[in-house]
Amino acid sequence: MARNQRKYSEEFKNTIVELYNSGKSLSELSSEYGISKSTINGWIKNSRPVVIY
């Protein structure tokens, strides 16, 4: 586990994902909220529905 790992609420994560989906870039969100791009990218990937064929 990372030393300075923060816990974000699901509501906050969903808000960030919604902002990304509405047109904000990863760079904008990262600098505005102080969250790494890779963390935001993970939230975006986790928010997509899983499709099973």
C-alpha positions in Angstrom: 0.0 0.0 0.0 1.2 3.5 -0.8 2.4 5.7 2.1 0.2 8.7 1.3 -2.8 6.9 0.0 -6.0 8.8 0.3 -9.5 7.4 0.5 -12.0 9.2 -1.8 -15.8 8.7 -1.5 -17.7 7.1 -4.3 -19.7 10.3 -4.8 -16.5 12.3 -5.3 -15.1 9.7 -7.8 -18.4 9.8 -9.7 -18.3 13.6 -9.8 -14.7 13.5 -11.3 -15.8 10.9 -13.9 -18.8 13.0 -14.8 -16.6 16.1 -15.2 -14.3 14.1 -17.5 -17.3 12.8 -19.5 -18.6 16.3 -19.9 -15.4 17.4 -21.6 -12.8 18.3 -18.9 -9.3 16.9 -19.7 -7.3 14.6 -17.4 -4.8 17.4 -17.1 -7.4 20.0 -16.0 -8.9 17.6 -13.4 -5.5 16.5 -12.1 -4.3 20.1 -11.5 -7.6 21.4 -10.2 -8.2 18.6 -7.7 -4.7 17.5 -6.9 -5.3 13.9 -8.1 -2.9 12.0 -10.3 -3.9 11.4 -13.9 -3.5 7.6 -13.4 -5.9 7.6 -10.4 -8.5 9.5 -12.4 -8.0 7.2 -15.4 -8.6 4.2 -13.1 -11.8 5.7 -11.9 -12.9 6.2 -15.5 -12.2 2.6 -16.4 -14.0 1.3 -13.3 -17.0 3.4 -14.1 -17.6 1.7 -17.5 -20.0 -1.2 -17.5 -18.5 -4.7 -18.0 -19.9 -6.3 -21.1 -19.9 -10.1 -21.2 -20.6 -11.9 -24.5 
